[in-house]
């Protein structure tokens, strides 16, 4: 009796499995069973979803900082780039890669960091700047802070506004980024605000 009951169940299961495999093969045929393309598409979709989910829009951040601090868009962009460059210098490669993946466009923004090649002579004209330049030869932290100050001066901004830029960026990230991104940014700031 058990054999009679089991036989239809086995036949039904075999038909179901065969039918399911045929449907999968049909779908593969319709989609063009190209594993490399589907991997690229899947990766691209994942990146797009990550960027959309992050909520961070650098153009919006630049505009917000420009409006709130009454600086030009160019100064805002350069100041944000300079601070992010400072943050990058204080993070490990892996931590920066994680931060960069959370902030779409950060790598291209870093191209807007003002060049210091022609500014060091002008900055060293005052005795205090000269002392900072000399001291920065012996301390990487002082060098990083001194470079940041020179970058802001190259943008035509007072170094006193650096703390305001940091506050604006932090506030923006607190609203638009996850906790891990916020923590990485704060970690990359190191002791910047006390060193200013």
C-alpha positions as a Markdown table, in Angstrom:
| # | Residue | x | y | z |
|---|---|---|---|---|
| 1 | Unk | 0.0 | 0.0 | 0.0 |
| 2 | Unk | 2.8 | 2.4 | 0.8 |
| 3 | Unk | 4.4 | 1.7 | -2.5 |
| 4 | Unk | 1.2 | 2.8 | -4.3 |
| 5 | Unk | 1.1 | 6.1 | -2.4 |
| 6 | Unk | 4.8 | 6.8 | -2.8 |
| 7 | Unk | 4.9 | 6.1 | -6.6 |
| 8 | Unk | 2.7 | 9.1 | -7.6 |
| 9 | Unk | 4.6 | 11.4 | -5.2 |
| 10 | Unk | 7.9 | 10.4 | -6.8 |
| 11 | Unk | 6.5 | 10.8 | -10.3 |
| 12 | Unk | 5.1 | 14.3 | -9.4 |
| 13 | Unk | 8.4 | 15.3 | -7.8 |
| 14 | Unk | 10.4 | 14.2 | -10.8 |
| 15 | Unk | 8.0 | 16.1 | -13.2 |
| 16 | Unk | 8.2 | 19.2 | -11.0 |
| 17 | Unk | 12.1 | 19.1 | -10.9 |
| 18 | Unk | 12.3 | 18.6 | -14.7 |
| 19 | Unk | 9.8 | 21.3 | -15.3 |
| 20 | Unk | 11.6 | 23.7 | -13.0 |
| 21 | Unk | 14.9 | 23.0 | -14.8 |
| 22 | Unk | 13.3 | 23.6 | -18.2 |
| 23 | Unk | 11.9 | 26.9 | -17.0 |
| 24 | Unk | 15.4 | 28.0 | -15.7 |
| 25 | Unk | 16.9 | 27.0 | -19.0 |
| 26 | Unk | 14.3 | 29.1 | -20.8 |
| 27 | Unk | 15.0 | 32.1 | -18.7 |
| 28 | Unk | 18.7 | 31.7 | -19.3 |
| 29 | Unk | 18.1 | 31.6 | -23.0 |
| 30 | Unk | 15.9 | 34.7 | -22.9 |
| 31 | Unk | 18.5 | 36.6 | -20.8 |
| 32 | Unk | 21.5 | 35.3 | -22.8 |
| 33 | Unk | 23.4 | 33.1 | -20.5 |
| 34 | Unk | 26.4 | 35.4 | -20.3 |
| 35 | Unk | 27.9 | 35.2 | -16.8 |
| 36 | Unk | 30.5 | 38.0 | -17.2 |
| 37 | Unk | 27.9 | 40.5 | -18.4 |
| 38 | Unk | 25.5 | 39.7 | -15.7 |
| 39 | Unk | 28.3 | 40.0 | -13.1 |
| 40 | Unk | 29.2 | 43.4 | -14.4 |
| 41 | Unk | 25.6 | 44.5 | -14.5 |
| 42 | Unk | 25.0 | 43.1 | -11.0 |
| 43 | Unk | 28.1 | 45.0 | -9.8 |
| 44 | Unk | 27.0 | 48.2 | -11.5 |
| 45 | Unk | 23.5 | 47.9 | -10.0 |
| 46 | Unk | 25.0 | 47.3 | -6.6 |
| 47 | Unk | 27.2 | 50.4 | -6.9 |
| 48 | Unk | 24.3 | 52.5 | -8.1 |
| 49 | Unk | 22.1 | 51.2 | -5.2 |
| 50 | Unk | 24.9 | 52.0 | -2.7 |
| 51 | Unk | 25.3 | 55.5 | -4.1 |
| 52 | Unk | 21.6 | 56.1 | -4.0 |
| 53 | Unk | 21.2 | 54.7 | -0.5 |
| 54 | Unk | 24.1 | 56.7 | 0.9 |
| 55 | Unk | 22.1 | 60.0 | 0.6 |
| 56 | Unk | 25.4 | 61.9 | 0.2 |
| 57 | Unk | 25.4 | 64.3 | -2.7 |
| 58 | Unk | 28.6 | 66.3 | -2.9 |
| 59 | Unk | 27.0 | 69.0 | -5.0 |
| 60 | Unk | 24.5 | 69.5 | -2.3 |
| 61 | Unk | 27.2 | 69.5 | 0.4 |
| 62 | Unk | 29.2 | 72.1 | -1.6 |
| 63 | Unk | 26.1 | 74.3 | -2.0 |
| 64 | Unk | 25.2 | 74.0 | 1.7 |
| 65 | Unk | 28.7 | 75.0 | 2.9 |
| 66 | Unk | 28.8 | 77.8 | 0.4 |
| 67 | Unk | 25.4 | 79.2 | 1.6 |
| 68 | Unk | 26.0 | 78.7 | 5.3 |
| 69 | Unk | 29.5 | 80.2 | 5.4 |
| 70 | Unk | 29.0 | 82.9 | 2.7 |
| 71 | Unk | 31.9 | 81.6 | 0.5 |
| 72 | Unk | 31.9 | 81.0 | -3.2 |
| 73 | Unk | 31.1 | 77.6 | -4.6 |
| 74 | Unk | 34.7 | 77.3 | -5.8 |
| 75 | Unk | 36.0 | 78.1 | -2.2 |
| 76 | Unk | 33.5 | 75.7 | -0.8 |
| 77 | Unk | 34.5 | 72.9 | -3.1 |
| 78 | Unk | 38.3 | 73.6 | -2.5 |
| 79 | Unk | 37.8 | 73.8 | 1.2 |
| 80 | Unk | 35.8 | 70.5 | 1.4 |
| 81 | Unk | 38.4 | 68.9 | -0.9 |
| 82 | Unk | 41.3 | 70.1 | 1.4 |
| 83 | Unk | 39.6 | 68.8 | 4.5 |
| 84 | Unk | 38.8 | 65.4 | 2.9 |
| 85 | Unk | 42.5 | 65.3 | 1.7 |
| 86 | Unk | 43.5 | 65.9 | 5.4 |
| 87 | Unk | 41.1 | 63.1 | 6.5 |
| 88 | Unk | 42.5 | 60.8 | 3.8 |
| 89 | Unk | 46.1 | 61.4 | 5.1 |
| 90 | Unk | 45.0 | 60.3 | 8.6 |
| 91 | Unk | 43.2 | 57.1 | 7.7 |
| 92 | Unk | 44.6 | 53.7 | 6.7 |
| 93 | Unk | 44.2 | 52.8 | 3.1 |
| 94 | Unk | 41.4 | 50.4 | 4.0 |
| 95 | Unk | 39.5 | 52.9 | 6.1 |
| 96 | Unk | 39.8 | 55.6 | 3.4 |
| 97 | Unk | 38.6 | 53.1 | 0.7 |
| 98 | Unk | 35.5 | 52.4 | 2.9 |
| 99 | Unk | 34.9 | 56.2 | 3.4 |
| 100 | Unk | 35.3 | 56.8 | -0.3 |
| 101 | Unk | 32.8 | 54.0 | -1.2 |
| 102 | Unk | 30.3 | 55.8 | 1.1 |
| 103 | Unk | 30.8 | 59.2 | -0.4 |
| 104 | Unk | 30.3 | 59.0 | -4.2 |
| 105 | Unk | 32.6 | 61.3 | -6.0 |
| 106 | Unk | 35.1 | 62.0 | -3.2 |
| 107 | Unk | 38.1 | 60.8 | -5.3 |
| 108 | Unk | 37.3 | 63.3 | -8.1 |
| 109 | Unk | 36.7 | 66.0 | -5.5 |
| 110 | Unk | 40.2 | 65.5 | -4.2 |
| 111 | Unk | 41.5 | 66.8 | -7.6 |
| 112 | Unk | 40.3 | 70.2 | -6.4 |
| 113 | Unk | 42.7 | 70.4 | -3.5 |
| 114 | Unk | 44.7 | 73.7 | -4.1 |
| 115 | Unk | 48.3 | 73.3 | -5.1 |
| 116 | Unk | 50.8 | 74.5 | -2.6 |
| 117 | Unk | 53.7 | 74.9 | -5.0 |
| 118 | Unk | 53.6 | 78.6 | -5.3 |
| 119 | Unk | 52.0 | 79.4 | -1.9 |
| 120 | Unk | 54.7 | 78.3 | 0.6 |
| 121 | Unk | 56.9 | 81.4 | -0.1 |
| 122 | Unk | 54.0 | 83.8 | 0.4 |
| 123 | Unk | 52.9 | 82.0 | 3.6 |
| 124 | Unk | 56.4 | 82.0 | 5.0 |
| 125 | Unk | 56.5 | 85.8 | 4.8 |
| 126 | Unk | 55.1 | 86.2 | 8.3 |
| 127 | Unk | 57.3 | 85.0 | 11.1 |
| 128 | Unk | 54.5 | 82.8 | 12.6 |
| 129 | Unk | 54.0 | 81.1 | 9.2 |
| 130 | Unk | 57.7 | 80.7 | 8.9 |
| 131 | Unk | 57.9 | 79.0 | 12.3 |
| 132 | Unk | 55.0 | 76.7 | 11.4 |
| 133 | Unk | 56.8 | 75.8 | 8.1 |
| 134 | Unk | 60.0 | 75.0 | 10.1 |
| 135 | Unk | 58.2 | 73.0 | 12.8 |
| 136 | Unk | 56.3 | 71.1 | 10.1 |
| 137 | Unk | 59.6 | 69.6 | 8.9 |
| 138 | Unk | 59.8 | 67.7 | 12.2 |
| 139 | Unk | 56.1 | 66.6 | 12.7 |
| 140 | Unk | 53.8 | 65.0 | 10.2 |
| 141 | Unk | 50.8 | 66.3 | 12.2 |
| 142 | Unk | 52.0 | 69.9 | 12.1 |
| 143 | Unk | 52.9 | 69.5 | 8.4 |
| 144 | Unk | 49.4 | 68.2 | 7.6 |
| 145 | Unk | 47.8 | 71.1 | 9.6 |
| 146 | Unk | 50.2 | 73.6 | 8.0 |
| 147 | Unk | 49.4 | 72.3 | 4.5 |
| 148 | Unk | 45.6 | 72.6 | 5.2 |
| 149 | Unk | 46.0 | 76.2 | 6.4 |
| 150 | Unk | 48.0 | 77.0 | 3.2 |
| 151 | Unk | 45.4 | 75.4 | 1.0 |
| 152 | Unk | 42.7 | 77.6 | 2.6 |
| 153 | Unk | 44.9 | 80.6 | 2.2 |
| 154 | Unk | 45.3 | 79.7 | -1.5 |
| 155 | Unk | 41.5 | 79.7 | -1.8 |
| 156 | Unk | 41.4 | 83.2 | -0.4 |
| 157 | Unk | 40.0 | 82.0 | 2.9 |
| 158 | Unk | 41.0 | 82.7 | 6.4 |
| 159 | Unk | 42.4 | 79.8 | 8.3 |
| 160 | Unk | 39.9 | 80.7 | 11.1 |
| 161 | Unk | 37.1 | 79.3 | 8.9 |
| 162 | Unk | 38.6 | 75.7 | 8.8 |
| 163 | Unk | 36.7 | 74.7 | 12.0 |
| 164 | Unk | 33.4 | 76.0 | 10.5 |
| 165 | Unk | 34.0 | 73.9 | 7.4 |
| 166 | Unk | 34.6 | 70.8 | 9.6 |
| 167 | Unk | 31.4 | 71.6 | 11.5 |
| 168 | Unk | 29.4 | 72.0 | 8.3 |
| 169 | Unk | 30.7 | 68.7 | 6.8 |
| 170 | Unk | 30.1 | 66.9 | 10.1 |
| 171 | Unk | 26.5 | 68.2 | 10.3 |
| 172 | Unk | 25.8 | 67.2 | 6.7 |
| 173 | Unk | 27.2 | 63.7 | 7.3 |
| 174 | Unk | 25.2 | 63.4 | 10.6 |
| 175 | Unk | 22.0 | 63.8 | 8.5 |
| 176 | Unk | 22.9 | 62.1 | 5.3 |
| 177 | Unk | 25.4 | 59.3 | 6.1 |
| 178 | Unk | 25.4 | 56.2 | 8.2 |
| 179 | Unk | 27.2 | 56.0 | 11.5 |
| 180 | Unk | 30.2 | 54.2 | 10.1 |
| 181 | Unk | 30.9 | 56.9 | 7.6 |
| 182 | Unk | 30.5 | 59.6 | 10.3 |
| 183 | Unk | 32.9 | 57.7 | 12.5 |
| 184 | Unk | 35.5 | 57.3 | 9.7 |
| 185 | Unk | 35.3 | 61.1 | 9.0 |
| 186 | Unk | 35.8 | 61.9 | 12.7 |
| 187 | Unk | 38.6 | 59.5 | 13.0 |
| 188 | Unk | 40.3 | 61.0 | 9.9 |
| 189 | Unk | 40.0 | 64.5 | 11.5 |
| 190 | Unk | 42.3 | 63.2 | 14.2 |
| 191 | Unk | 43.1 | 66.2 | 16.4 |
| 192 | Unk | 42.6 | 68.8 | 13.8 |
| 193 | Unk | 40.4 | 71.1 | 15.8 |
| 194 | Unk | 42.8 | 71.2 | 18.7 |
| 195 | Unk | 45.8 | 71.7 | 16.4 |
| 196 | Unk | 44.3 | 74.7 | 14.8 |
